[in-house]
Amino acid sequence: MSLLQINSFAAGQWVAPGAGAREIENAVTGAVMGRAGNDALDVAAMLDYARETGGPALRAMTFHERAKMLKALAQHLGQHKQALYDLSYSTGATAKDHLIDVDGGIGTLFVFASKGRRELPDGHVYLDGEVEHLSRSGQFIGHHICTPLQGVAVHINAFNFPVWGMLEKLAPTLLAGVPAIVKPATATCYVTELAVRLMLDSGILPAGALQLVSGGLGDMLDRLTCQDVVSFTGSADTALKLRSNPHILRNSIRFVAEQDSLNASILGPDATPGTPEFDLFVKEVHREMTAKAGQKCTAIRRILAPDAQVPALIEALSDRLSKTVIGDPRNEATRMGALVSNSQKRDVLAKAALIGAEAERVYGDPDSFDVVGADGDTGAFLPPMLFHCGDPDGAERVHDTEAFGPVSTILGYRDIGHAVQLANRGGGSLVASVITHDPAVAREVALGAGAFHGRIYINDRNSMKESTGHGSPLPHLVHGGPGRAGGGEEMGGVRGVMHYMQRTSVQGSPEMLSAIGGRWIPGAPEIAAHAHPFTRGFDDLEIGETLRAGPRVITLDDIEHFAEFTGDTFYAHMNDEAAARNPFFPGRVAHGYLLLSFAAGLFVEPNEGPVLANTGLDGLRFMKPVVAGDALNVRLTVKQKTRRTDDYGETRWHVTLTNQDGETVAEYDLLTMNAYSA
């Protein structure tokens, strides 16, 4: 069989392996299957191509256009995922492992596409927080905006997830409007290359948005600027070497790291044998030891259990591990495949030996285990190995050595406070979990271990059927951790997008800041509506277009009728003497929701038109009470417009209610769905 020639995609061209190419072995057979790498890659041209071609094209798109692009990429990859599955078997991954890597990556694209449409504006500027008022008159204000970095994101990924590892970084990067250069780990880069080919061949991405380095980066990191980002996943040693690059330090280049992690899982004191939580804990640990052959940055490395439950846990885990079929991942009976390479196998054995100096191996013999459908000597196979450390307080290697494979260690604890101390001995981890049905235990773990972990996963009989698992980072939530885990963050929904944008404070008049942010701010000029805005289609409405209506005098009969009709007979509306004793009211006052109803009556156009529905109110505040005899006036202003579907867009209206003296009595944002203009 001819060797795979794994290419790079540089400056718009596919480049074959050349000088400096490395051989890649099949994890299952140990045979050389391909070559990757080319020392002659023109990295300067790649950076220029990203900055001068890809960046401007992405920044010209709105957040929503980029979100639609991500959705299209996800759909396209979904149509070709069988090809990715077929190739991924050579990495040692099983069919279930493909679901984590391939389907998980595609799902991440879908989530960011959805969040981009729902949580980001249909524009080019993200507004962070609310306006800060810096003057008495309101004509000098401040705001924070986020705009895309005008550089390139260099993604350096690990070998264990050649698809998900790329897409979980790529999704927020492209959504932010920044081009990416992807450098996968060489051992599994052939799967990443196929995924990149599929995306590029789809024609969905603008030119320069995505490039691929199969092999080494050369001197690329020495050519980066303050507008670039390096996002790294891998070992702590490599992360330290890269982030210590003098050029990166000198230019304050953003460096995001996700690295080694001694993740812990805690069996709650209440989770004794026979409880659903005990069985769940055994199932979770088994899954994390065997999925991807333990090659997951979130896998459980330290198993913390009450001292009294350690023997029962060893027995239960050993029994479950004994049923794990190891072998060729293409074999339907196989439940755990091979490690990614024989080099990785040797590294895991070396790390397991260090752990073994402090702990007893209670299950799994690397010198004697069965392999189905493959040669255990030539392939990168290992059995799950379970250790027990009898002195967790005195141990060192158990808390600082990560064997990146199917290796985990049981440690006993005295009480939940002791368990938290042991979990924190990891020096900063991606995730800690606790399996308990006791909320007090969950709270103590979250408060005690939160500062040392990027994620706290809690599971019990109530959530077990729907939970995603200890080892599953979700695109909605932050993935990363402090200290040893790298100190970085990835994903986390819109939070992850912000890593590729610059937050800038802007100061000026409401008119200036409204123009910058694409959102009308009180105090900015108003546009007199030449026709009722509810009669105008989404596309015809202008930001700042305003309708003023009123007055509507509030009477005592109005207040009493509203109280009788709704049943809201709160004393402040019905009892003048009781209301007067309230320091906030001068006497009987109108219901706040009565004011909203009258305001709607003042600004609503009753006839059929482009307004399809009122979908809610945001930021409702009542500033001043209204009493019988006061006159209500309303101002309705187009604040922001967001395209939602092919049929309608969302209009955000700023509504201000004032009394006869011009004093603001209430304020809120009204959301409506408006049909597009014909």
BAROLO-713818 format. One line per 8 residues: for each residue x, y, z of C-alpha. Coordinates in pm, whole numbers, padded with zeros to 5 digits, always signed. Each point is the difference from the previous one (the first is absolute). Last residue first. Example, Ala and Ser with C-alpha at 12.3 -4.5 7.8 and 13.67 -1.06 7.14 Angstrom:
// residues 2
+01367 -00106 +00714; -00137 -00344 +00066
END
This chain:
// residues 678
-04176 +04403 +00034; +00164 +00113 +00322; +00098 -00273 +00238; -00257 -00109 +00256; +00054 +00127 +00352; +00039 -00200 +00321; -00029 +00228 +00298; +00212 +00066 +00308
-00077 +00289 +00236; +00283 +00149 +00203; -00087 +00168 +00328; -00045 +00329 +00184; -00237 +00130 +00263; -00089 +00326 +00180; +00234 +00237 -00179; -00073 +00362 +00098
-00125 +00227 -00277; -00226 +00192 +00239; -00320 -00152 -00142; +00138 -00350 +00061; +00247 -00202 -00204; +00007 -00354 -00140; +00301 -00105 -00206; +00000 -00291 -00244
+00311 -00112 -00187; -00101 -00229 -00285; +00189 -00315 -00096; -00106 -00129 -00340; +00049 -00367 -00075; -00001 -00112 -00360; -00241 -00204 -00207; -00047 -00254 -00277
+00347 -00129 -00090; +00077 -00022 +00369; +00139 +00223 +00275; +00126 +00332 -00139; +00082 +00233 +00287; -00104 +00364 +00031; +00087 +00235 +00283; -00142 +00297 +00191
-00304 +00105 -00204; -00155 +00259 +00230; -00338 +00013 +00177; -00059 +00305 +00222; -00300 -00002 +00232; -00196 +00260 +00196; -00209 -00059 +00313; -00190 +00278 +00177
-00025 -00001 +00380; -00344 +00054 +00152; -00005 -00323 +00198; +00353 -00080 +00112; +00310 -00120 -00185; +00303 -00121 +00193; +00348 +00080 -00129; +00276 -00221 -00144
-00168 -00326 -00103; +00252 -00218 -00185; -00049 -00263 -00270; +00332 -00123 -00140; -00136 -00224 -00272; -00358 -00051 -00117; -00132 -00284 -00210; -00094 -00162 -00328
-00259 +00241 -00140; -00113 -00157 -00324; -00036 +00040 -00376; +00057 +00372 -00052; -00011 +00037 -00381; -00363 +00116 -00006; -00355 -00080 +00101; -00165 +00300 +00161
+00022 +00092 +00367; +00305 +00232 -00012; +00129 -00012 +00358; +00165 +00309 +00153; -00257 +00138 +00245; -00171 -00326 +00086; +00338 -00155 +00066; +00077 +00282 +00243
-00337 -00055 +00169; +00085 -00366 +00053; +00347 +00081 +00128; -00144 +00254 +00244; -00254 -00255 +00125; +00291 -00239 +00045; +00161 +00242 +00243; -00321 +00024 +00197
-00104 +00359 +00067; +00073 +00152 +00339; -00195 +00063 +00320; +00196 +00230 +00229; +00331 +00185 -00031; +00183 -00331 -00052; +00355 -00120 +00071; +00004 +00059 +00375
-00310 -00221 +00045; -00224 +00163 +00263; -00178 +00183 -00281; -00095 -00330 -00159; -00171 -00113 +00320; -00198 +00327 +00018; -00102 -00010 -00367; -00107 -00363 -00004
-00063 -00151 -00345; +00309 +00025 -00219; +00264 -00016 +00273; -00211 -00266 +00176; +00049 -00261 -00272; -00337 -00069 -00161; +00131 -00176 -00310; -00306 -00208 -00090
+00041 +00083 -00368; -00342 +00156 -00074; -00059 +00137 +00349; +00343 +00158 +00025; -00015 +00135 -00356; -00345 +00151 +00070; +00126 +00160 +00321; +00300 +00159 -00168
-00194 +00124 -00302; -00275 +00137 +00227; +00264 +00197 +00190; +00096 +00163 -00329; +00317 -00005 -00208; +00011 +00268 -00271; +00130 -00124 -00336; +00226 +00249 -00170
+00100 -00136 -00235; +00219 -00125 -00287; +00351 +00035 -00135; +00129 -00220 -00281; +00372 -00021 -00068; +00236 -00126 -00273; +00339 -00026 +00167; +00116 -00301 -00204
-00203 +00013 -00321; -00292 -00224 -00090; -00037 -00076 -00370; +00165 -00344 +00014; -00228 -00125 +00279; -00318 +00111 -00174; -00185 +00320 +00087; -00357 +00019 +00131
+00114 -00047 +00362; +00228 +00301 -00049; -00302 +00231 -00047; +00089 +00218 -00296; +00240 +00293 -00039; +00169 -00114 +00324; +00215 +00282 +00134; +00358 -00117 +00019
+00150 +00040 +00346; +00348 +00130 +00068; +00196 -00181 +00273; -00088 +00079 +00360; -00130 -00348 +00070; +00226 -00247 -00186; -00091 -00152 -00336; +00189 -00318 -00087
+00232 -00041 -00300; +00298 +00003 +00234; +00210 +00270 -00165; -00290 +00219 -00114; -00166 -00018 +00342; +00334 +00087 +00161; +00030 +00317 -00206; -00357 +00116 +00056
+00011 -00083 +00370; +00302 +00230 +00031; +00350 -00127 +00054; +00206 -00271 +00162; +00104 -00341 -00129; +00150 -00276 +00213; +00157 -00274 -00207; -00025 -00377 +00040
+00207 -00172 -00267; -00131 -00318 -00159; +00129 -00356 -00036; -00041 -00096 +00366; -00346 +00161 -00017; -00132 -00288 -00209; +00062 -00239 +00289; -00217 +00208 +00233
-00275 -00017 -00265; -00046 -00368 +00080; +00241 -00128 +00261; +00244 -00128 -00263; +00362 +00020 +00117; +00158 +00133 +00315; +00361 +00021 +00111; +00197 -00040 +00322
+00189 -00299 -00136; -00141 -00301 +00186; +00296 +00013 +00241; -00120 +00331 +00134; -00358 +00087 -00087; -00249 -00185 -00221; -00146 -00022 -00345; -00330 -00072 -00171
-00263 +00265 +00069; -00360 -00097 -00063; -00237 +00007 -00298; +00246 -00192 -00216; -00015 -00295 +00240; +00302 -00179 +00143; -00084 -00369 +00045; +00218 -00193 +00246
-00225 -00004 +00304; -00303 -00106 -00201; -00276 +00149 -00215; -00278 -00009 +00258; -00352 -00085 -00111; -00065 -00337 +00162; +00229 +00074 +00296; -00172 +00324 +00100
-00229 -00118 +00278; +00200 -00305 +00110; +00310 +00212 +00056; +00253 +00210 -00185; +00217 +00304 +00069; +00268 +00120 -00244; +00219 +00289 +00120; +00180 +00176 -00286
+00313 +00213 -00032; +00146 -00129 +00323; +00224 +00126 +00281; -00217 +00291 +00116; -00310 -00219 -00014; +00138 -00264 +00236; -00123 +00125 +00339; -00315 +00180 -00107
-00109 -00265 -00250; +00099 -00291 +00226; -00182 +00143 +00303; -00309 +00075 -00211; -00015 -00352 -00145; +00036 -00152 +00346; -00282 +00218 +00135; -00217 -00095 -00298
+00020 -00372 +00098; -00078 -00239 -00286; +00367 -00033 -00085; +00235 -00061 -00290; +00262 +00272 +00007; +00200 +00112 -00298; +00316 +00199 -00052; +00090 +00155 -00332
+00275 +00180 -00188; +00248 -00015 +00281; +00214 +00229 +00215; +00277 -00115 +00230; -00117 -00360 +00009; +00018 +00027 +00378; -00338 +00175 -00025; -00178 -00334 -00026
+00183 -00120 +00311; -00107 +00305 +00201; -00358 -00041 -00121; -00002 -00363 +00111; +00132 +00104 +00343; -00290 +00244 +00037; -00235 -00279 -00107; +00117 -00225 +00280
+00273 -00258 +00059; +00111 -00060 -00362; +00119 -00307 -00187; +00191 +00023 -00327; -00068 -00211 -00310; +00236 +00049 -00294; -00071 +00012 -00374; +00169 -00120 -00318
-00154 -00058 -00342; +00229 +00251 -00175; +00170 +00332 +00055; +00193 -00101 +00312; -00015 +00331 +00184; +00253 +00048 +00276; -00047 +00278 +00258; -00246 -00129 +00261
+00081 -00372 -00014; +00368 +00095 -00025; -00003 +00169 +00341; -00149 -00235 +00258; +00006 +00081 +00371; -00361 +00113 +00021; -00130 -00275 -00229; +00159 -00278 +00210
-00166 -00328 -00102; +00014 +00074 -00373; -00201 -00249 -00204; +00069 -00046 -00372; -00226 -00098 -00289; +00147 -00081 -00341; -00223 -00031 -00307; +00177 -00231 -00244
+00252 +00128 -00252; +00013 -00014 -00379; +00223 +00195 -00238; +00012 -00274 -00265; +00306 -00215 -00066; -00011 -00207 +00318; -00376 -00013 +00051; -00052 -00132 -00352
-00357 +00064 -00112; -00344 -00156 -00022; -00064 -00018 +00374; +00278 +00087 +00243; +00033 -00191 +00327; +00213 +00108 +00294; +00331 -00095 +00158; +00302 +00230 +00010
-00203 +00319 +00050; -00167 -00160 +00304; -00329 +00160 +00100; -00156 +00030 +00345; +00124 +00065 +00353; +00324 +00180 -00087; +00138 +00114 +00333; +00084 +00366 +00046
+00303 +00214 +00076; +00263 -00152 -00230; -00281 -00108 -00232; -00068 +00363 -00086; +00350 +00026 -00144; -00046 -00332 -00182; -00329 +00126 -00144; +00188 +00299 -00142
+00246 -00228 -00180; -00280 -00225 -00125; -00191 +00301 -00132; +00309 +00127 -00183; +00063 -00338 -00158; -00357 -00017 -00125; +00030 +00353 -00139; +00300 -00107 -00204
-00190 -00309 -00107; -00261 +00229 -00149; -00352 +00140 +00050; -00093 -00236 +00278; -00196 -00298 -00119; -00369 -00082 +00016; -00240 -00049 +00287; -00347 -00153 -00028
+00069 -00248 -00279; -00279 -00244 -00084; -00088 +00179 -00324; +00357 -00040 -00128; +00108 +00315 -00181; +00172 +00119 +00319; +00241 -00296 -00016; +00032 -00116 +00359
-00087 +00031 +00365; -00326 -00145 +00135; -00096 +00159 +00333; -00169 -00258 +00226; +00292 -00006 +00244; -00037 +00377 +00044; -00346 -00051 +00153; +00122 -00257 +00252
+00306 +00206 +00085; -00217 +00304 +00057; -00236 -00181 +00234; +00278 -00166 +00200; +00208 +00316 +00032; -00313 +00190 +00102; -00092 -00253 +00268; +00352 +00017 +00146
+00006 +00384 -00009; -00341 +00053 +00163; +00112 +00038 +00362; +00275 +00244 -00093; -00251 +00226 -00172; +00080 +00021 -00372; +00216 +00218 -00224; +00085 -00130 -00347
+00298 +00182 -00152; +00071 +00004 -00375; -00357 +00047 -00124; +00017 +00100 -00366; -00037 +00368 -00096; +00312 +00023 -00218; -00113 -00320 -00167; +00223 -00286 -00107
-00152 -00261 +00233; -00019 -00256 -00280; -00220 +00250 -00193; -00269 -00096 +00252; +00145 -00263 +00238; +00092 +00174 +00326; -00272 +00263 -00030; -00268 -00259 -00065
+00107 -00216 +00292; +00003 +00300 +00232; -00351 +00104 -00106; -00146 -00352 +00034; +00151 -00050 +00344; -00135 +00339 +00111; -00347 -00079 -00134; -00011 -00325 +00196
+00096 +00184 +00317; -00253 +00277 -00072; -00288 -00239 -00056; +00056 -00135 +00353; +00086 -00366 +00063; +00358 +00067 +00101; +00025 +00336 +00181; -00038 +00340 -00161
-00072 +00204 +00316; +00367 +00080 +00060; +00019 +00135 -00357; +00225 -00174 -00252; +00235 +00273 -00121; +00143 +00016 -00352; +00338 +00160 -00055; +00170 +00152 -00303
+00381 +00002 -00007; +00019 +00240 -00296; +00273 +00064 -00252; -00060 +00282 -00252; -00251 +00250 -00132; +00188 +00315 -00090; -00109 +00335 -00146; +00281 +00234 -00104
-00081 +00357 -00098; +00306 +00175 -00136; +00143 +00246 +00250; +00261 +00111 -00256; +00307 -00070 +00214; -00146 -00318 +00147; -00086 -00153 -00337; +00337 +00104 -00145
+00184 -00134 +00305; -00164 -00346 -00042; -00094 -00096 +00353; -00357 -00084 -00110; +00136 -00265 -00234; +00239 -00175 +00240; -00248 +00014 +00287; -00275 -00147 -00218
+00233 -00279 -00112; +00079 -00093 +00360; -00365 +00025 +00107; -00100 -00249 -00268; -00256 +00068 -00269; -00261 +00249 -00116; +00112 +00340 -00124; -00179 +00314 -00117
+00235 +00264 -00137; -00162 +00333 -00081; +00099 +00279 -00239; -00060 +00376 +00011; +00304 +00062 +00219; +00215 -00140 -00279; +00123 -00343 -00110; +00315 -00066 -00200
+00198 -00187 +00266; -00292 -00241 +00043; +00026 -00094 -00369; +00366 -00101 +00022; -00057 -00356 -00121; -00354 -00109 +00077; +00074 -00374 -00015; -00208 -00271 -00166
-00336 +00018 -00174; -00059 +00375 +00003; -00350 +00093 -00109; -00164 +00322 -00115; -00347 +00145 +00061; -00158 +00341 -00062; +00234 +00088 -00286; -00262 -00028 -00272
-00354 +00025 +00135; -00143 -00320 +00150; -00305 -00174 -00145; +00168 -00125 -00317; -00062 -00359 +00111; +00348 -00102 -00115; +00152 +00200 +00285; -00211 -00168 +00267
+00049 -00352 -00135; +00371 +00056 -00046; +00028 +00125 +00360; -00175 -00312 +00130; +00228 -00222 -00210; +00309 +00179 +00128; -00122 -00037 +00359; -00022 -00377 -00045
+00350 -00013 -00151; +00134 +00213 +00285; -00024 -00291 +00244; +00365 -00046 +00104; +00100 +00343 -00132; -00188 +00194 +00266; -00226 +00246 -00178; +00115 +00347 -00114
-00295 +00214 -00103; +00051 +00349 -00140; -00309 +00206 +00073; -00174 +00309 -00132; -00172 +00239 +00246; -00360 +00119 -00027; -00114 -00080 +00354; -00219 -00280 -00134
+00308 -00134 -00179; +00194 -00021 +00325; -00293 -00126 +00207; -00049 -00299 -00235; +00367 -00070 -00077; +00104 -00082 +00356; -00268 -00265 +00062; +00039 -00103 -00364
+00368 -00096 +00016; -00008 -00205 +00319; -00331 -00151 -00110; +00158 -00133 -00320; +00350 -00128 +00088; -00100 -00078 +00360; +00280 -00193 +00174; +00298 +00142 -00188
+00004 +00347 +00154; -00058 +00331 -00178; +00202 +00311 -00078; -00240 +00267 -00124; +00159 +00315 -00141; -00259 +00278 -00007; +00068 +00274 -00252; +00006 +00377 +00011
-00240 +00292 +00000; -00162 -00089 +00332; -00376 +00015 -00030; -00191 +00281 +00177; -00137 +00020 +00353; -00165 +00316 +00135; -00009 +00148 +00345; -00209 +00311 +00061
+00047 +00353 +00126; -00217 +00309 +00021; +00020 +00375 -00052; -00331 +00160 -00098; -00188 -00130 +00303; -00042 +00345 +00151; +00160 -00100 +00329; +00305 -00162 -00154
+00171 -00340 -00014; -00294 -00235 -00043; +00128 -00353 -00065; -00192 -00183 -00271; -00076 -00365 +00068; +00207 -00313 -00038; +00217 -00106 -00291; -00132 +00112 -00336
+00116 -00224 -00284; +00076 +00184 -00323; -00035 -00132 -00357; -00374 -00042 -00036; -00291 -00237 +00046; +00071 +00004 +00371; +00124 -00301 +00198; -00207 -00214 +00237
-00254 -00183 -00216; +00169 -00026 -00340; +00350 -00052 +00137; -00132 -00235 +00264; -00153 -00222 -00268; +00313 -00007 -00214; +00209 -00062 +00311; -00219 -00298 +00088
+00003 -00141 -00353; +00378 +00021 -00024; +00029 -00181 +00334; -00229 -00274 -00129; +00236 -00059 -00292; +00290 -00037 +00241; -00191 -00239 +00225; -00112 -00202 -00300
+00360 -00047 -00110; +00182 -00034 +00330; -00245 -00135 +00257; -00207 -00195 -00251; +00317 -00139 -00154; +00096 -00141 +00342; -00319 -00206 -00006; +00105 -00153 -00333
+00341 -00078 +00148; +00315 +00212 -00022; +00342 -00158 -00055; +00118 +00287 -00222; -00046 -00227 -00304; -00371 -00019 +00078; -00015 +00375 -00065; +00015 -00049 -00378
-00330 -00185 -00016; -00168 +00237 +00243; +00110 +00305 -00200; -00141 -00153 -00317; -00321 -00076 +00188; -00014 +00366 +00102; -00067 +00123 -00352; -00356 +00136 +00023
+00065 +00123 +00353; +00301 +00193 -00126; -00228 +00191 -00237; -00262 +00070 +00266; +00262 +00125 +00243; +00157 +00223 -00265; -00343 +00145 -00087; -00065 +00073 +00367
+00336 +00171 +00032; -00074 +00219 -00305; -00338 +00094 +00145; +00182 +00118 +00313; +00240 +00204 -00216; -00295 +00169 -00166; -00152 +00063 +00341; +00317 +00158 +00137
+00009 +00227 -00302; +00235 -00065 -00291; +00257 +00258 -00109; +00218 -00118 +00287; +00022 -00346 -00156; +00113 +00129 -00339; +00244 +00249 +00154; +00160 -00277 +00211
+00029 -00265 -00271; +00178 +00206 -00264; +00252 +00235 +00161; +00048 -00160 +00341; -00043 -00366 -00097; +00194 +00025 -00326; +00272 +00204 +00170; +00037 -00263 +00272
+00022 -00279 -00256; +00248 +00196 -00211; +00226 +00042 +00303; -00036 -00372 +00075; +00138 -00098 -00341; +00012 -00376 +00060; +00347 -00135 -00081; +00033 -00217 +00310
-00276 -00226 -00129; -00190 -00237 +00223; -00204 -00317 -00027; +00059 -00360 -00108; -00232 -00299 +00008; -00090 -00354 +00106; +00304 -00135 +00186; -00106 -00326 +00166
-00081 -00019 +00373; -00307 -00207 -00081; -00270 +00174 +00203; +00159 +00342 +00046; +00094 +00028 -00368; +00333 +00177 -00012; +00094 +00344 -00126; +00336 +00076 -00162
+00136 +00350 +00030; +00077 +00248 -00280; +00309 +00219 +00048; +00039 +00073 -00370; -00326 -00046 -00182; -00360 -00090 +00064; -00240 +00135 -00264; -00126 +00361 -00008
-00364 +00082 -00077; -00028 +00363 -00109; -00196 +00304 +00119; +00273 +00153 +00213; +00082 -00335 +00161; -00209 -00315 +00017; +00222 -00278 +00134; +00005 -00349 -00143
-00008 -00347 +00149; +00151 -00242 -00250; -00154 -00332 +00094; +00237 -00287 -00067; -00070 -00246 -00278; -00136 -00343 +00094
END
